[in-house]
Amino acid sequence: MNRPASETLSAELHERAARVRLLALDVDGTLTDGRLLLAAEGIEIKAFHAHDGQGLKILQDVGIEIALITARTSDVVTQRAGDLGIKHVHQGCHDKRSSLRNLSRLLDLEASQVAFMGDDLPDLAPMGWCGFSIAPANAHPWVRERAHLVTRAAGGQGAARELCDLILDAKGLSAQVLRRFTAP
């Protein structure tokens, strides 16, 4: 049997993950593979991984707030957030740290209770502010160097799900979630 990812974490990272009450994520390069597919008619196409969506829904089910904070504005992101029941969607955001800090204040959370996952330079400011910063495997090297944790999976390829499962493990909730899906 595979060991949960949280068992391979240092005690410090396990504590950081266990404190998370808000997980905020960049979109392009984190929930997608970073490619921007644009049709001649201006239609934008993004590919999201179903496992990431399931992980985000599970975190919401156990009381963890989810937010999307992205510099781009996209109807596709609005639709995906709606499909997943994500209430906190900040698009066209060029000061991600301020957006994250304001949301944290609104939710009455301290920085230590906030996690942020990003993949490129505009994500460094919120990653530096929050208590737990995460980069997907395919993030820019400068971002990976400054993250508390780098996932094994790439953005758009299950990186967010890997993080969701790790947070559940650190909070001791994995068995409870698994029972929900295996109970007769």
Buried (B, 14 or more C-beta within 10 A) or exposed (E): EEEBBBEEBEEEBBBBBBBBBBBBBBBBBBBBBBEEEEEEEEEBEBEBBEBBBBBBBBBBEBEBBBBBBBBBEBEBBBEBBEEBEBEBBBBEBEBBBBBBBEBBEEBEBEBBBBBBBBBBEBBBBBBEBBBBBBBBBBBBEEBBEBBBBBBEBBBBBBBBBBBBBBBBBBBEBBEEBEEEEEEE
